[in-house]
Amino acid sequence: MSDPHGPELGRPRYRPQAGSGPLLPGQRQPSGGGQGGPERTANVAIVAILIASIGWILPILGGVAAIRRGNAAVRAIEGSGGALDGLGLALWARRLGWIYVVAWSAVLFAYLGGPAIQLFYDLVRHLM
């Protein structure tokens, strides 16, 4: 009754065998070497979870990058002896970077820091 070369009953077919029929729209030609399938999907999910877990700090990193680039621009402009222009823009880039870092730090503290500090305070008070 069962085909020795076909899939098992009730088991999804992750890697179609070569020559198993025409490809449907949206299907790709299967590649050898164990690529694709549930292992690849699990690895992609793990990477997505890692990116999401550090994604909350990305706005602060953008502000820090603006501060560093502003400082580098100010040093280059001051070191050029008047050959380069744009000191005002470099100073504003640095100021806006600081505003961005302070604002996002306050938002993250309000959402993440406040409850964590309250939990720590309750834990210490309970132990005392």
Backbone as XML, in Angstrom:
<?xml version="1.0"?>
<chain id="A" units="angstrom">
  <residue number="1" name="MET">
    <atom name="N" x="0.791" y="-1.198" z="0.000"/>
    <atom name="CA" x="0.000" y="0.000" z="0.000"/>
    <atom name="C" x="0.837" y="1.267" z="0.000"/>
  </residue>
  <residue number="2" name="SER">
    <atom name="N" x="1.889" y="1.293" z="0.820"/>
    <atom name="CA" x="2.675" y="2.521" z="0.902"/>
    <atom name="C" x="3.815" y="2.483" z="-0.095"/>
  </residue>
  <residue number="3" name="ASP">
    <atom name="N" x="4.144" y="3.632" z="-0.569"/>
    <atom name="CA" x="5.236" y="3.785" z="-1.517"/>
    <atom name="C" x="6.538" y="3.929" z="-0.728"/>
  </residue>
  <residue number="4" name="PRO">
    <atom name="N" x="7.552" y="3.070" z="-0.929"/>
    <atom name="CA" x="8.783" y="3.166" z="-0.140"/>
    <atom name="C" x="9.547" y="4.461" z="-0.391"/>
  </residue>
  <residue number="5" name="HIS">
    <atom name="N" x="9.292" y="5.133" z="-1.505"/>
    <atom name="CA" x="10.001" y="6.378" z="-1.810"/>
    <atom name="C" x="9.180" y="7.619" z="-1.481"/>
  </residue>
  <residue number="6" name="GLY">
    <atom name="N" x="7.946" y="7.456" z="-1.038"/>
    <atom name="CA" x="7.064" y="8.587" z="-0.752"/>
    <atom name="C" x="7.130" y="8.973" z="0.711"/>
  </residue>
  <residue number="7" name="PRO">
    <atom name="N" x="6.437" y="10.039" z="1.061"/>
    <atom name="CA" x="6.445" y="10.486" z="2.460"/>
    <atom name="C" x="5.596" y="9.563" z="3.330"/>
  </residue>
  <residue number="8" name="GLU">
    <atom name="N" x="5.885" y="9.610" z="4.610"/>
    <atom name="CA" x="5.082" y="8.838" z="5.545"/>
    <atom name="C" x="3.708" y="9.491" z="5.694"/>
  </residue>
  <residue number="9" name="LEU">
    <atom name="N" x="2.738" y="8.678" z="6.057"/>
    <atom name="CA" x="1.390" y="9.189" z="6.217"/>
    <atom name="C" x="1.343" y="10.152" z="7.406"/>
  </residue>
  <residue number="10" name="GLY">
    <atom name="N" x="0.877" y="11.372" z="7.194"/>
    <atom name="CA" x="0.746" y="12.345" z="8.257"/>
    <atom name="C" x="2.007" y="13.136" z="8.538"/>
  </residue>
  <residue number="11" name="ARG">
    <atom name="N" x="3.095" y="12.827" z="7.882"/>
    <atom name="CA" x="4.344" y="13.547" z="8.114"/>
    <atom name="C" x="4.545" y="14.572" z="7.003"/>
  </residue>
  <residue number="12" name="PRO">
    <atom name="N" x="4.768" y="15.844" z="7.369"/>
    <atom name="CA" x="4.967" y="16.847" z="6.314"/>
    <atom name="C" x="6.263" y="16.591" z="5.553"/>
  </residue>
  <residue number="13" name="ARG">
    <atom name="N" x="6.251" y="17.009" z="4.345"/>
    <atom name="CA" x="7.406" y="16.797" z="3.481"/>
    <atom name="C" x="8.211" y="18.083" z="3.434"/>
  </residue>
  <residue number="14" name="TYR">
    <atom name="N" x="9.312" y="18.141" z="4.185"/>
    <atom name="CA" x="10.123" y="19.347" z="4.262"/>
    <atom name="C" x="11.037" y="19.502" z="3.072"/>
  </residue>
  <residue number="15" name="ARG">
    <atom name="N" x="11.639" y="18.430" z="2.672"/>
    <atom name="CA" x="12.583" y="18.496" z="1.562"/>
    <atom name="C" x="12.101" y="17.587" z="0.436"/>
  </residue>
  <residue number="16" name="PRO">
    <atom name="N" x="11.469" y="18.175" z="-0.563"/>
    <atom name="CA" x="11.016" y="17.318" z="-1.659"/>
    <atom name="C" x="12.206" y="16.706" z="-2.381"/>
  </residue>
  <residue number="17" name="GLN">
    <atom name="N" x="12.024" y="15.503" z="-2.823"/>
    <atom name="CA" x="13.090" y="14.798" z="-3.525"/>
    <atom name="C" x="13.179" y="15.292" z="-4.954"/>
  </residue>
  <residue number="18" name="ALA">
    <atom name="N" x="14.359" y="15.183" z="-5.511"/>
    <atom name="CA" x="14.561" y="15.612" z="-6.888"/>
    <atom name="C" x="13.695" y="14.757" z="-7.797"/>
  </residue>
  <residue number="19" name="GLY">
    <atom name="N" x="13.033" y="15.397" z="-8.733"/>
    <atom name="CA" x="12.201" y="14.678" z="-9.682"/>
    <atom name="C" x="10.861" y="14.282" z="-9.097"/>
  </residue>
  <residue number="20" name="SER">
    <atom name="N" x="10.419" y="14.953" z="-8.024"/>
    <atom name="CA" x="9.163" y="14.573" z="-7.404"/>
    <atom name="C" x="7.973" y="15.257" z="-8.056"/>
  </residue>
  <residue number="21" name="GLY">
    <atom name="N" x="8.187" y="15.946" z="-9.119"/>
    <atom name="CA" x="7.078" y="16.586" z="-9.819"/>
    <atom name="C" x="7.417" y="18.027" z="-10.147"/>
  </residue>
  <residue number="22" name="PRO">
    <atom name="N" x="6.509" y="18.681" z="-10.863"/>
    <atom name="CA" x="6.764" y="20.073" z="-11.239"/>
    <atom name="C" x="6.680" y="20.977" z="-10.004"/>
  </residue>
  <residue number="23" name="LEU">
    <atom name="N" x="7.439" y="22.070" z="-10.071"/>
    <atom name="CA" x="7.428" y="23.039" z="-8.986"/>
    <atom name="C" x="6.190" y="23.918" z="-9.093"/>
  </residue>
  <residue number="24" name="LEU">
    <atom name="N" x="5.559" y="24.157" z="-7.970"/>
    <atom name="CA" x="4.404" y="25.039" z="-7.920"/>
    <atom name="C" x="4.888" y="26.480" z="-7.848"/>
  </residue>
  <residue number="25" name="PRO">
    <atom name="N" x="4.011" y="27.455" z="-8.175"/>
    <atom name="CA" x="4.432" y="28.854" z="-8.051"/>
    <atom name="C" x="4.820" y="29.168" z="-6.608"/>
  </residue>
  <residue number="26" name="GLY">
    <atom name="N" x="5.942" y="29.815" z="-6.439"/>
    <atom name="CA" x="6.434" y="30.162" z="-5.120"/>
    <atom name="C" x="7.384" y="29.131" z="-4.544"/>
  </residue>
  <residue number="27" name="GLN">
    <atom name="N" x="7.482" y="27.949" z="-5.136"/>
    <atom name="CA" x="8.405" y="26.929" z="-4.660"/>
    <atom name="C" x="9.767" y="27.142" z="-5.287"/>
  </residue>
  <residue number="28" name="ARG">
    <atom name="N" x="10.794" y="26.745" z="-4.549"/>
    <atom name="CA" x="12.159" y="26.827" z="-5.056"/>
    <atom name="C" x="12.675" y="25.439" z="-5.320"/>
  </residue>
  <residue number="29" name="GLN">
    <atom name="N" x="13.632" y="25.353" z="-6.183"/>
    <atom name="CA" x="14.276" y="24.079" z="-6.444"/>
    <atom name="C" x="15.015" y="23.651" z="-5.184"/>
  </residue>
  <residue number="30" name="PRO">
    <atom name="N" x="14.784" y="22.442" z="-4.669"/>
    <atom name="CA" x="15.467" y="22.017" z="-3.446"/>
    <atom name="C" x="16.957" y="21.921" z="-3.671"/>
  </residue>
  <residue number="31" name="SER">
    <atom name="N" x="17.696" y="22.337" z="-2.648"/>
    <atom name="CA" x="19.148" y="22.257" z="-2.729"/>
    <atom name="C" x="19.628" y="21.176" z="-1.793"/>
  </residue>
  <residue number="32" name="GLY">
    <atom name="N" x="20.703" y="20.558" z="-2.114"/>
    <atom name="CA" x="21.239" y="19.474" z="-1.305"/>
    <atom name="C" x="22.044" y="20.009" z="-0.139"/>
  </residue>
  <residue number="33" name="GLY">
    <atom name="N" x="22.600" y="19.097" z="0.661"/>
    <atom name="CA" x="23.461" y="19.497" z="1.759"/>
    <atom name="C" x="22.728" y="19.804" z="3.035"/>
  </residue>
  <residue number="34" name="GLY">
    <atom name="N" x="21.474" y="19.436" z="3.145"/>
    <atom name="CA" x="20.748" y="19.636" z="4.392"/>
    <atom name="C" x="20.270" y="21.051" z="4.616"/>
  </residue>
  <residue number="35" name="GLN">
    <atom name="N" x="20.233" y="21.872" z="3.576"/>
    <atom name="CA" x="19.757" y="23.240" z="3.758"/>
    <atom name="C" x="18.247" y="23.254" z="3.696"/>
  </residue>
  <residue number="36" name="GLY">
    <atom name="N" x="17.650" y="24.210" z="4.371"/>
    <atom name="CA" x="16.201" y="24.309" z="4.396"/>
    <atom name="C" x="15.646" y="23.430" z="5.495"/>
  </residue>
  <residue number="37" name="GLY">
    <atom name="N" x="14.356" y="23.261" z="5.476"/>
    <atom name="CA" x="13.726" y="22.384" z="6.439"/>
    <atom name="C" x="13.538" y="23.038" z="7.790"/>
  </residue>
  <residue number="38" name="PRO">
    <atom name="N" x="13.139" y="22.236" z="8.767"/>
    <atom name="CA" x="12.833" y="22.802" z="10.084"/>
    <atom name="C" x="14.053" y="23.327" z="10.825"/>
  </residue>
  <residue number="39" name="GLU">
    <atom name="N" x="15.238" y="22.787" z="10.555"/>
    <atom name="CA" x="16.439" y="23.274" z="11.238"/>
    <atom name="C" x="16.733" y="24.712" z="10.853"/>
  </residue>
  <residue number="40" name="ARG">
    <atom name="N" x="16.600" y="25.019" z="9.579"/>
    <atom name="CA" x="16.858" y="26.380" z="9.113"/>
    <atom name="C" x="15.813" y="27.340" z="9.686"/>
  </residue>
  <residue number="41" name="THR">
    <atom name="N" x="14.568" y="26.911" z="9.741"/>
    <atom name="CA" x="13.513" y="27.752" z="10.294"/>
    <atom name="C" x="13.774" y="28.038" z="11.770"/>
  </residue>
  <residue number="42" name="ALA">
    <atom name="N" x="14.227" y="27.031" z="12.506"/>
    <atom name="CA" x="14.529" y="27.228" z="13.925"/>
    <atom name="C" x="15.695" y="28.197" z="14.099"/>
  </residue>
  <residue number="43" name="ASN">
    <atom name="N" x="16.710" y="28.086" z="13.258"/>
    <atom name="CA" x="17.855" y="28.999" z="13.361"/>
    <atom name="C" x="17.442" y="30.437" z="13.067"/>
  </residue>
  <residue number="44" name="VAL">
    <atom name="N" x="16.583" y="30.628" z="12.084"/>
    <atom name="CA" x="16.112" y="31.971" z="11.760"/>
    <atom name="C" x="15.292" y="32.531" z="12.913"/>
  </residue>
  <residue number="45" name="ALA">
    <atom name="N" x="14.491" y="31.691" z="13.557"/>
    <atom name="CA" x="13.698" y="32.149" z="14.695"/>
    <atom name="C" x="14.596" y="32.555" z="15.855"/>
  </residue>
  <residue number="46" name="ILE">
    <atom name="N" x="15.664" y="31.820" z="16.085"/>
    <atom name="CA" x="16.591" y="32.160" z="17.167"/>
    <atom name="C" x="17.266" y="33.495" z="16.892"/>
  </residue>
  <residue number="47" name="VAL">
    <atom name="N" x="17.668" y="33.726" z="15.652"/>
    <atom name="CA" x="18.291" y="35.003" z="15.292"/>
    <atom name="C" x="17.293" y="36.141" z="15.477"/>
  </residue>
  <residue number="48" name="ALA">
    <atom name="N" x="16.036" y="35.933" z="15.099"/>
    <atom name="CA" x="15.017" y="36.973" z="15.269"/>
    <atom name="C" x="14.799" y="37.292" z="16.745"/>
  </residue>
  <residue number="49" name="ILE">
    <atom name="N" x="14.818" y="36.274" z="17.587"/>
    <atom name="CA" x="14.656" y="36.499" z="19.029"/>
    <atom name="C" x="15.843" y="37.289" z="19.577"/>
  </residue>
  <residue number="50" name="LEU">
    <atom name="N" x="17.046" y="36.970" z="19.134"/>
    <atom name="CA" x="18.227" y="37.704" z="19.605"/>
    <atom name="C" x="18.182" y="39.165" z="19.176"/>
  </residue>
  <residue number="51" name="ILE">
    <atom name="N" x="17.772" y="39.405" z="17.944"/>
    <atom name="CA" x="17.684" y="40.788" z="17.462"/>
    <atom name="C" x="16.624" y="41.549" z="18.244"/>
  </residue>
  <residue number="52" name="ALA">
    <atom name="N" x="15.490" y="40.917" z="18.510"/>
    <atom name="CA" x="14.432" y="41.584" z="19.264"/>
    <atom name="C" x="14.855" y="41.851" z="20.700"/>
  </residue>
  <residue number="53" name="SER">
    <atom name="N" x="15.675" y="40.969" z="21.267"/>
    <atom name="CA" x="16.072" y="41.163" z="22.657"/>
    <atom name="C" x="17.067" y="42.310" z="22.826"/>
  </residue>
  <residue number="54" name="ILE">
    <atom name="N" x="17.825" y="42.634" z="21.787"/>
    <atom name="CA" x="18.737" y="43.776" z="21.893"/>
    <atom name="C" x="18.203" y="44.997" z="21.155"/>
  </residue>
  <residue number="55" name="GLY">
    <atom name="N" x="17.055" y="44.873" z="20.524"/>
    <atom name="CA" x="16.504" y="45.978" z="19.744"/>
    <atom name="C" x="16.128" y="47.185" z="20.564"/>
  </residue>
  <residue number="56" name="TRP">
    <atom name="N" x="15.846" y="47.001" z="21.850"/>
    <atom name="CA" x="15.439" y="48.128" z="22.686"/>
    <atom name="C" x="16.565" y="49.121" z="22.892"/>
  </residue>
  <residue number="57" name="ILE">
    <atom name="N" x="17.820" y="48.713" z="22.719"/>
    <atom name="CA" x="18.942" y="49.615" z="22.964"/>
    <atom name="C" x="19.398" y="50.325" z="21.684"/>
  </residue>
  <residue number="58" name="LEU">
    <atom name="N" x="18.852" y="49.952" z="20.526"/>
    <atom name="CA" x="19.294" y="50.550" z="19.269"/>
    <atom name="C" x="19.113" y="52.068" z="19.206"/>
  </residue>
  <residue number="59" name="PRO">
    <atom name="N" x="18.017" y="52.643" z="19.728"/>
    <atom name="CA" x="17.925" y="54.113" z="19.680"/>
    <atom name="C" x="19.054" y="54.801" z="20.451"/>
  </residue>
  <residue number="60" name="ILE">
    <atom name="N" x="19.437" y="54.232" z="21.571"/>
    <atom name="CA" x="20.532" y="54.828" z="22.346"/>
    <atom name="C" x="21.838" y="54.720" z="21.572"/>
  </residue>
  <residue number="61" name="LEU">
    <atom name="N" x="22.052" y="53.612" z="20.892"/>
    <atom name="CA" x="23.271" y="53.465" z="20.098"/>
    <atom name="C" x="23.312" y="54.475" z="18.960"/>
  </residue>
  <residue number="62" name="GLY">
    <atom name="N" x="22.163" y="54.809" z="18.389"/>
    <atom name="CA" x="22.121" y="55.841" z="17.344"/>
    <atom name="C" x="22.514" y="57.201" z="17.885"/>
  </residue>
  <residue number="63" name="GLY">
    <atom name="N" x="22.051" y="57.517" z="19.078"/>
    <atom name="CA" x="22.435" y="58.785" z="19.699"/>
    <atom name="C" x="23.914" y="58.836" z="20.029"/>
  </residue>
  <residue number="64" name="VAL">
    <atom name="N" x="24.456" y="57.724" z="20.522"/>
    <atom name="CA" x="25.890" y="57.661" z="20.831"/>
    <atom name="C" x="26.710" y="57.818" z="19.552"/>
  </residue>
  <residue number="65" name="ALA">
    <atom name="N" x="26.246" y="57.223" z="18.463"/>
    <atom name="CA" x="26.954" y="57.378" z="17.185"/>
    <atom name="C" x="26.940" y="58.841" z="16.734"/>
  </residue>
  <residue number="66" name="ALA">
    <atom name="N" x="25.818" y="59.533" z="16.924"/>
    <atom name="CA" x="25.751" y="60.958" z="16.553"/>
    <atom name="C" x="26.711" y="61.788" z="17.395"/>
  </residue>
  <residue number="67" name="ILE">
    <atom name="N" x="26.805" y="61.480" z="18.678"/>
    <atom name="CA" x="27.740" y="62.208" z="19.556"/>
    <atom name="C" x="29.174" y="61.980" z="19.113"/>
  </residue>
  <residue number="68" name="ARG">
    <atom name="N" x="29.517" y="60.726" z="18.842"/>
    <atom name="CA" x="30.897" y="60.425" z="18.422"/>
    <atom name="C" x="31.237" y="61.083" z="17.092"/>
  </residue>
  <residue number="69" name="ARG">
    <atom name="N" x="30.309" y="61.038" z="16.123"/>
    <atom name="CA" x="30.567" y="61.651" z="14.822"/>
    <atom name="C" x="30.648" y="63.163" z="14.954"/>
  </residue>
  <residue number="70" name="GLY">
    <atom name="N" x="29.809" y="63.740" z="15.821"/>
    <atom name="CA" x="29.878" y="65.186" z="16.056"/>
    <atom name="C" x="31.205" y="65.588" z="16.661"/>
  </residue>
  <residue number="71" name="ASN">
    <atom name="N" x="31.684" y="64.808" z="17.637"/>
    <atom name="CA" x="32.997" y="65.100" z="18.236"/>
    <atom name="C" x="34.112" y="64.991" z="17.214"/>
  </residue>
  <residue number="72" name="ALA">
    <atom name="N" x="34.057" y="63.961" z="16.373"/>
    <atom name="CA" x="35.090" y="63.797" z="15.342"/>
    <atom name="C" x="35.060" y="64.958" z="14.353"/>
  </residue>
  <residue number="73" name="ALA">
    <atom name="N" x="33.846" y="65.410" z="14.010"/>
    <atom name="CA" x="33.739" y="66.534" z="13.076"/>
    <atom name="C" x="34.272" y="67.817" z="13.703"/>
  </residue>
  <residue number="74" name="VAL">
    <atom name="N" x="33.968" y="68.052" z="14.972"/>
    <atom name="CA" x="34.468" y="69.248" z="15.650"/>
    <atom name="C" x="35.994" y="69.223" z="15.695"/>
  </residue>
  <residue number="75" name="ARG">
    <atom name="N" x="36.580" y="68.066" z="16.031"/>
    <atom name="CA" x="38.055" y="67.977" z="16.053"/>
    <atom name="C" x="38.656" y="68.222" z="14.673"/>
  </residue>
  <residue number="76" name="ALA">
    <atom name="N" x="38.026" y="67.665" z="13.636"/>
    <atom name="CA" x="38.556" y="67.855" z="12.279"/>
    <atom name="C" x="38.447" y="69.309" z="11.845"/>
  </residue>
  <residue number="77" name="ILE">
    <atom name="N" x="37.342" y="69.944" z="12.171"/>
    <atom name="CA" x="37.153" y="71.351" z="11.787"/>
    <atom name="C" x="38.118" y="72.251" z="12.535"/>
  </residue>
  <residue number="78" name="GLU">
    <atom name="N" x="38.276" y="72.021" z="13.830"/>
    <atom name="CA" x="39.208" y="72.843" z="14.605"/>
    <atom name="C" x="40.652" y="72.582" z="14.215"/>
  </residue>
  <residue number="79" name="GLY">
    <atom name="N" x="40.974" y="71.345" z="13.828"/>
    <atom name="CA" x="42.343" y="71.010" z="13.429"/>
    <atom name="C" x="42.700" y="71.464" z="12.029"/>
  </residue>
  <residue number="80" name="SER">
    <atom name="N" x="41.695" y="71.849" z="11.242"/>
    <atom name="CA" x="41.978" y="72.230" z="9.855"/>
    <atom name="C" x="42.493" y="73.656" z="9.735"/>
  </residue>
  <residue number="81" name="GLY">
    <atom name="N" x="42.387" y="74.422" z="10.802"/>
    <atom name="CA" x="42.898" y="75.800" z="10.741"/>
    <atom name="C" x="42.043" y="76.704" z="9.879"/>
  </residue>
  <residue number="82" name="GLY">
    <atom name="N" x="40.751" y="76.464" z="9.791"/>
    <atom name="CA" x="39.860" y="77.325" z="9.018"/>
    <atom name="C" x="39.610" y="76.838" z="7.607"/>
  </residue>
  <residue number="83" name="ALA">
    <atom name="N" x="40.228" y="75.735" z="7.197"/>
    <atom name="CA" x="40.013" y="75.226" z="5.841"/>
    <atom name="C" x="38.662" y="74.537" z="5.710"/>
  </residue>
  <residue number="84" name="LEU">
    <atom name="N" x="38.146" y="73.974" z="6.808"/>
    <atom name="CA" x="36.855" y="73.294" z="6.784"/>
    <atom name="C" x="35.807" y="74.156" z="7.450"/>
  </residue>
  <residue number="85" name="ASP">
    <atom name="N" x="34.584" y="74.059" z="6.949"/>
    <atom name="CA" x="33.469" y="74.815" z="7.493"/>
    <atom name="C" x="32.438" y="73.847" z="8.053"/>
  </residue>
  <residue number="86" name="GLY">
    <atom name="N" x="31.494" y="74.330" z="8.843"/>
    <atom name="CA" x="30.424" y="73.492" z="9.360"/>
    <atom name="C" x="30.507" y="73.226" z="10.841"/>
  </residue>
  <residue number="87" name="LEU">
    <atom name="N" x="31.171" y="74.102" z="11.566"/>
    <atom name="CA" x="31.301" y="73.916" z="13.003"/>
    <atom name="C" x="29.933" y="73.932" z="13.690"/>
  </residue>
  <residue number="88" name="GLY">
    <atom name="N" x="29.039" y="74.802" z="13.225"/>
    <atom name="CA" x="27.700" y="74.874" z="13.812"/>
    <atom name="C" x="26.930" y="73.575" z="13.641"/>
  </residue>
  <residue number="89" name="LEU">
    <atom name="N" x="27.020" y="72.988" z="12.458"/>
    <atom name="CA" x="26.332" y="71.715" z="12.220"/>
    <atom name="C" x="26.911" y="70.606" z="13.086"/>
  </residue>
  <residue number="90" name="ALA">
    <atom name="N" x="28.220" y="70.588" z="13.241"/>
    <atom name="CA" x="28.850" y="69.556" z="14.055"/>
    <atom name="C" x="28.447" y="69.699" z="15.519"/>
  </residue>
  <residue number="91" name="LEU">
    <atom name="N" x="28.384" y="70.939" z="16.001"/>
    <atom name="CA" x="27.964" y="71.156" z="17.383"/>
    <atom name="C" x="26.507" y="70.761" z="17.588"/>
  </residue>
  <residue number="92" name="TRP">
    <atom name="N" x="25.644" y="71.067" z="16.623"/>
    <atom name="CA" x="24.249" y="70.688" z="16.749"/>
    <atom name="C" x="24.062" y="69.177" z="16.643"/>
  </residue>
  <residue number="93" name="ALA">
    <atom name="N" x="24.862" y="68.511" z="15.843"/>
    <atom name="CA" x="24.790" y="67.052" z="15.780"/>
    <atom name="C" x="25.125" y="66.452" z="17.139"/>
  </residue>
  <residue number="94" name="ARG">
    <atom name="N" x="26.128" y="67.001" z="17.782"/>
    <atom name="CA" x="26.520" y="66.520" z="19.110"/>
    <atom name="C" x="25.435" y="66.823" z="20.150"/>
  </residue>
  <residue number="95" name="ARG">
    <atom name="N" x="24.873" y="68.016" z="20.107"/>
    <atom name="CA" x="23.813" y="68.373" z="21.063"/>
    <atom name="C" x="22.564" y="67.515" z="20.868"/>
  </residue>
  <residue number="96" name="LEU">
    <atom name="N" x="22.150" y="67.332" z="19.617"/>
    <atom name="CA" x="20.967" y="66.515" z="19.361"/>
    <atom name="C" x="21.209" y="65.054" z="19.720"/>
  </residue>
  <residue number="97" name="GLY">
    <atom name="N" x="22.430" y="64.589" z="19.547"/>
    <atom name="CA" x="22.759" y="63.232" z="19.976"/>
    <atom name="C" x="22.592" y="63.070" z="21.470"/>
  </residue>
  <residue number="98" name="TRP">
    <atom name="N" x="23.032" y="64.060" z="22.242"/>
    <atom name="CA" x="22.873" y="64.004" z="23.700"/>
    <atom name="C" x="21.404" y="64.064" z="24.088"/>
  </residue>
  <residue number="99" name="ILE">
    <atom name="N" x="20.643" y="64.927" z="23.425"/>
    <atom name="CA" x="19.205" y="65.005" z="23.718"/>
    <atom name="C" x="18.540" y="63.665" z="23.429"/>
  </residue>
  <residue number="100" name="TYR">
    <atom name="N" x="18.910" y="63.055" z="22.325"/>
    <atom name="CA" x="18.342" y="61.758" z="21.931"/>
    <atom name="C" x="18.674" y="60.681" z="22.959"/>
  </residue>
  <residue number="101" name="VAL">
    <atom name="N" x="19.928" y="60.643" z="23.398"/>
    <atom name="CA" x="20.339" y="59.634" z="24.381"/>
    <atom name="C" x="19.619" y="59.852" z="25.710"/>
  </residue>
  <residue number="102" name="VAL">
    <atom name="N" x="19.544" y="61.097" z="26.161"/>
    <atom name="CA" x="18.890" y="61.371" z="27.443"/>
    <atom name="C" x="17.397" y="61.048" z="27.366"/>
  </residue>
  <residue number="103" name="ALA">
    <atom name="N" x="16.740" y="61.440" z="26.272"/>
    <atom name="CA" x="15.303" y="61.183" z="26.140"/>
    <atom name="C" x="15.010" y="59.685" z="26.090"/>
  </residue>
  <residue number="104" name="TRP">
    <atom name="N" x="15.752" y="58.932" z="25.285"/>
    <atom name="CA" x="15.513" y="57.487" z="25.200"/>
    <atom name="C" x="15.893" y="56.790" z="26.493"/>
  </residue>
  <residue number="105" name="SER">
    <atom name="N" x="16.912" y="57.269" z="27.179"/>
    <atom name="CA" x="17.261" y="56.668" z="28.469"/>
    <atom name="C" x="16.130" y="56.870" z="29.467"/>
  </residue>
  <residue number="106" name="ALA">
    <atom name="N" x="15.525" y="58.049" z="29.467"/>
    <atom name="CA" x="14.401" y="58.310" z="30.374"/>
    <atom name="C" x="13.206" y="57.426" z="30.031"/>
  </residue>
  <residue number="107" name="VAL">
    <atom name="N" x="12.919" y="57.275" z="28.741"/>
    <atom name="CA" x="11.797" y="56.415" z="28.331"/>
    <atom name="C" x="12.061" y="54.973" z="28.726"/>
  </residue>
  <residue number="108" name="LEU">
    <atom name="N" x="13.257" y="54.478" z="28.459"/>
    <atom name="CA" x="13.568" y="53.101" z="28.820"/>
    <atom name="C" x="13.577" y="52.900" z="30.330"/>
  </residue>
  <residue number="109" name="PHE">
    <atom name="N" x="14.041" y="53.892" z="31.071"/>
    <atom name="CA" x="14.018" y="53.783" z="32.526"/>
    <atom name="C" x="12.582" y="53.740" z="33.038"/>
  </residue>
  <residue number="110" name="ALA">
    <atom name="N" x="11.718" y="54.544" z="32.433"/>
    <atom name="CA" x="10.323" y="54.570" z="32.877"/>
    <atom name="C" x="9.644" y="53.226" z="32.621"/>
  </residue>
  <residue number="111" name="TYR">
    <atom name="N" x="9.941" y="52.615" z="31.469"/>
    <atom name="CA" x="9.287" y="51.359" z="31.126"/>
    <atom name="C" x="9.976" y="50.143" z="31.738"/>
  </residue>
  <residue number="112" name="LEU">
    <atom name="N" x="11.298" y="50.172" z="31.806"/>
    <atom name="CA" x="12.034" y="48.995" z="32.279"/>
    <atom name="C" x="12.628" y="49.190" z="33.665"/>
  </residue>
  <residue number="113" name="GLY">
    <atom name="N" x="13.152" y="50.356" z="33.936"/>
    <atom name="CA" x="13.866" y="50.576" z="35.188"/>
    <atom name="C" x="12.971" y="50.723" z="36.388"/>
  </residue>
  <residue number="114" name="GLY">
    <atom name="N" x="11.880" y="51.460" z="36.251"/>
    <atom name="CA" x="10.992" y="51.678" z="37.375"/>
    <atom name="C" x="10.445" y="50.386" z="37.964"/>
  </residue>
  <residue number="115" name="PRO">
    <atom name="N" x="9.826" y="49.522" z="37.148"/>
    <atom name="CA" x="9.333" y="48.255" z="37.691"/>
    <atom name="C" x="10.445" y="47.364" z="38.244"/>
  </residue>
  <residue number="116" name="ALA">
    <atom name="N" x="11.601" y="47.375" z="37.623"/>
    <atom name="CA" x="12.710" y="46.547" z="38.114"/>
    <atom name="C" x="13.207" y="47.064" z="39.456"/>
  </residue>
  <residue number="117" name="ILE">
    <atom name="N" x="13.288" y="48.389" z="39.623"/>
    <atom name="CA" x="13.723" y="48.965" z="40.895"/>
    <atom name="C" x="12.689" y="48.676" z="41.980"/>
  </residue>
  <residue number="118" name="GLN">
    <atom name="N" x="11.404" y="48.781" z="41.629"/>
    <atom name="CA" x="10.354" y="48.478" z="42.592"/>
    <atom name="C" x="10.409" y="47.015" z="43.019"/>
  </residue>
  <residue number="119" name="LEU">
    <atom name="N" x="10.649" y="46.120" z="42.076"/>
    <atom name="CA" x="10.761" y="44.694" z="42.399"/>
    <atom name="C" x="11.959" y="44.440" z="43.316"/>
  </residue>
  <residue number="120" name="PHE">
    <atom name="N" x="13.093" y="45.085" z="43.035"/>
    <atom name="CA" x="14.274" y="44.939" z="43.880"/>
    <atom name="C" x="14.009" y="45.488" z="45.283"/>
  </residue>
  <residue number="121" name="TYR">
    <atom name="N" x="13.354" y="46.638" z="45.368"/>
    <atom name="CA" x="13.026" y="47.238" z="46.668"/>
    <atom name="C" x="12.113" y="46.312" z="47.475"/>
  </residue>
  <residue number="122" name="ASP">
    <atom name="N" x="11.091" y="45.756" z="46.826"/>
    <atom name="CA" x="10.187" y="44.837" z="47.518"/>
    <atom name="C" x="10.914" y="43.586" z="47.990"/>
  </residue>
  <residue number="123" name="LEU">
    <atom name="N" x="11.828" y="43.089" z="47.166"/>
    <atom name="CA" x="12.584" y="41.897" z="47.542"/>
    <atom name="C" x="13.469" y="42.177" z="48.760"/>
  </residue>
  <residue number="124" name="VAL">
    <atom name="N" x="14.170" y="43.303" z="48.747"/>
    <atom name="CA" x="15.045" y="43.657" z="49.873"/>
    <atom name="C" x="14.220" y="43.899" z="51.132"/>
  </residue>
  <residue number="125" name="ARG">
    <atom name="N" x="13.099" y="44.581" z="50.994"/>
    <atom name="CA" x="12.240" y="44.866" z="52.147"/>
    <atom name="C" x="11.666" y="43.567" z="52.711"/>
  </residue>
  <residue number="126" name="HIS">
    <atom name="N" x="11.347" y="42.622" z="51.861"/>
    <atom name="CA" x="10.798" y="41.337" z="52.311"/>
    <atom name="C" x="11.864" y="40.528" z="53.064"/>
  </residue>
  <residue number="127" name="LEU">
    <atom name="N" x="13.114" y="40.620" z="52.625"/>
    <atom name="CA" x="14.193" y="39.864" z="53.262"/>
    <atom name="C" x="14.613" y="40.479" z="54.595"/>
  </residue>
  <residue number="128" name="MET">
    <atom name="N" x="14.396" y="41.748" z="54.797"/>
    <atom name="CA" x="14.819" y="42.421" z="56.027"/>
    <atom name="C" x="13.854" y="42.204" z="57.117"/>
  </residue>
</chain>
